[in-house]
Amino acid sequence: RKKILEKYYKNGTITTIFDRTIECEEKKAIPLIVQSTTTDTFFERVLMVSKFLKEYKLKTFITALIHDSVVLDVDKSEIKSIAEIINIFSNTNFGKYLTTSKIGNNLSEMKLIGL
């Protein structure tokens, strides 16, 4: 805790590894560092998935971002691309994030898949 504060908290402001700065009280610094870094990592991975979909001209597209989830509309002919999309999303600058994947015709019918 002390080392993190020394590195990322100065003069009432945190600066994350993504160079995001947030003014806060010291008691809120650690949670804000974690939350901000996690959020930025999430959006960085979403951007990488989006670039992958465009680069390979896939019909699959991102339909929604819900909290820490990415919802894709996957074309049936591109089902095999799901494994690569999961790989892109889960490999971060901090290591491999644990992901859970579901598939279904709509959000209420989603079932876990093991990839």
C-alpha positions in Angstrom: 0.0 0.0 0.0 2.7 2.4 1.0 4.8 1.7 -2.1 1.8 2.1 -4.4 0.9 5.5 -2.8 4.5 6.7 -3.1 4.6 5.8 -6.8 1.1 6.8 -7.9 -0.2 9.4 -5.4 1.2 12.9 -5.1 -0.2 16.2 -3.9 -3.8 15.0 -3.8 -3.7 13.4 -7.3 -3.3 9.8 -8.5 -1.7 9.1 -11.9 -2.3 5.6 -13.3 -0.1 3.7 -15.6 -2.4 4.9 -18.4 -1.5 8.5 -17.4 -5.0 9.2 -16.2 -5.0 11.7 -13.4 -7.7 11.9 -10.7 -7.8 14.3 -7.8 -8.7 12.5 -4.5 -8.1 12.1 -0.8 -5.4 9.7 0.1 -7.9 7.3 1.7 -9.5 6.9 -1.7 -6.3 6.6 -3.7 -5.8 2.9 -3.8 -9.4 2.0 -4.8 -9.3 4.7 -7.5 -6.0 3.4 -8.8 -7.4 -0.2 -9.0 -10.8 0.9 -10.5 -9.3 3.3 -13.0 -6.6 0.9 -14.2 -9.1 -1.9 -14.5 -11.5 0.2 -16.5 -8.7 1.5 -18.8 -7.5 -2.1 -19.3 -11.0 -3.2 -20.2 -11.4 -0.5 -22.8 -7.9 -1.1 -24.2 -8.9 -4.8 -24.7 -12.2 -3.8 -26.3 -10.3 -1.6 -28.8 -8.0 -4.5 -29.6 -11.0 -6.8 -30.3 -12.5 -4.1 -32.5 -9.3 -3.7 -34.5 -9.2 -7.5 -34.9 -12.7 -7.6 -36.2 -12.0 -4.8 -38.7 -8.6 -6.1 -39.8 -10.1 -9.5 -40.8 -13.3 -7.9 -42.1 -15.4 -10.1 -40.0 -19.2 -9.9 -39.9 -19.1 -10.3 -36.2 -19.5 -7.0 -34.3 -19.5 -5.6 -30.8 -23.2 -4.9 -29.8 -22.8 -3.7 -26.2 -20.4 -3.1 -23.3 -22.1 -4.0 -20.0 -20.0 -3.3 -17.0 -16.9 -5.5 -17.6 -18.5 -7.6 -20.3 -18.3 -7.4 -24.1 -21.4 -8.6 -26.0 -20.8 -9.7 -29.6 -23.1 -10.5 -32.4 -21.2 -13.4 -33.9 -22.0 -14.5 -37.5 -22.5 -18.3 -37.5 -19.8 -18.7 -40.2 -17.3 -17.1 -37.8 -17.9 -19.2 -34.7 -14.2 -20.3 -34.8 -13.1 -16.7 -34.3 -14.5 -16.7 -30.8 -11.4 -18.4 -29.4 -9.1 -15.8 -30.9 -11.3 -12.9 -29.7 -11.2 -14.3 -26.2 -7.4 -14.6 -26.4 -7.1 -11.0 -27.5 -9.4 -9.8 -24.8 -7.8 -11.7 -22.0 -4.1 -11.0 -22.8 -3.3 -7.7 -21.1 -0.2 -5.8 -20.1 -0.6 -7.3 -16.6 -0.8 -10.9 -17.7 -3.7 -13.1 -18.7 -7.1 -12.1 -17.3 -9.5 -14.8 -16.4 -12.5 -14.6 -18.7 -15.9 -16.3 -18.8 -17.6 -16.8 -22.1 -21.2 -17.4 -22.9 -23.1 -18.0 -26.1 -26.8 -17.7 -27.0 -29.4 -16.3 -29.3 -30.1 -13.4 -26.8 -28.9 -12.3 -23.3 -31.5 -14.3 -21.5 -30.5 -17.6 -23.2 -26.7 -17.3 -22.7 -25.0 -20.5 -21.6 -21.4 -21.0 -20.5 -18.9 -22.3 -23.1 -15.5 -23.7 -22.3 -12.8 -22.3 -24.5 
